[in-house]
Amino acid sequence: MKSYEYTEADGFESQPERYRKIDELNKLSFLMTEGSSLQVIQSLHSVGASREVLTPKYSDNYQQDVIAEAQKISRHILAGNMSPLNNYGPGELTTAGRIEDAAENLNKFFHLNDIDPADVRLLQPERDYSTPLTFINVDTEPLAPDDTGLLRPDLAGDMLYTYNPDIVLAARPADCPIAFVSAETPNGELTALLHLATLGTGHNYILQSKKVLDTLGVDWDTARVQITPGAHSETYRFQDFTQYDPREKFPEFKTMFVDVEDTVTDKGEPAVNYGIDLAAEVYERIVKQWGIDEYQVFLDTTDTTSPTVGYSSHGRTDKEYEIGGDDTRDIVLAKRPN
């Protein structure tokens, strides 16, 4: 199969084409032809209309058009908030009430999907993405329950793995793709979870994870990768950003930062405006840097930062459009079918 070529990200209009290419490759992937030994399940707190109905063309006023359409199209609630942290969940509840609500939602979700909560191992992201990738064997690392009772490693890290077919690896992402990997190794079939935030991706976590999986003896011909949805640059926008210029901080990642322009804040500080095309960047770099082909990879191309499509971003309360509900997080997980 032909190797995937990077798409030069010059502006908004190039991005739909970038994902259309991935959608076509998805149709030829293992998931669509042979199935998978991993069942990837996503809680889908809420969904709206498909991205195609938002605006028929990507105009100069795309963001304003999306906001206008978001106010017309209702978001459907499918499940409740899944996280007890940072005041996620219904705003009318107390902190204790939100934790109880999240625990109840998780238990309902697990019951519907025939999952024993005791089998779940939950990611605890490291947050300091400038450090080398920390990878954790959840079969041996000490574990402790979070506020909802789910077990997570005492050690924070952005990569989990297990050889136990009964273990369910899980994470609570917002706009960060999660790569679930299944592969044969000398120690048996391995399941891995890799959390790919923008900063983690920019600090070469994908390349670092390749070295980890090589160390674990992964047979790359058997590798199958399922990537959960992430942010698209059409809606994942930073305005008047003053912390750094992404072109200077991550010079090797020009395809991840879209429509970058210099600006000045109201206080006269130099700043930049830009979009982040995280999901496609993760897909393309996994294919290229792991040395696998498109048949071995599937990406859910839903835009998690769209106001009407996908999941419940942790920043929805701070947005300037009406999308209903409070800040929430979903849960994504992978289990081996019974």
Secondary structure, 3 states (H helix, E strand, C coil): CCCCCCCCCCCCCHHHHHHHHHHHHHHCCHHHHCCCCCEEEECCCEECCCHHHCCCCCCCCHHHHHHHHHCCCCCEECCCCCCCCCCCCCCCCCHHHHHHHHHHHHHHHHHHCCCCHHHEEECCCCCCCCCCCCEEECCCCCEEECCCCCEEECCCCCEEEECCCCCEEEECCCCCCEEEEEEEECCEEEEEEEECCHHHHHCCHHHHHHHHHHHCCCCHHHCEEEECCECCCCCCEEEEECCCCHHHHCCCCCCCEEEEEEEECCCCCEEEEEEECHHHHHHHHHHHHCCCCHHHEEECCCECCCCCCCCCCCCHHHCCCCCCCCCCCCCEEEECCC
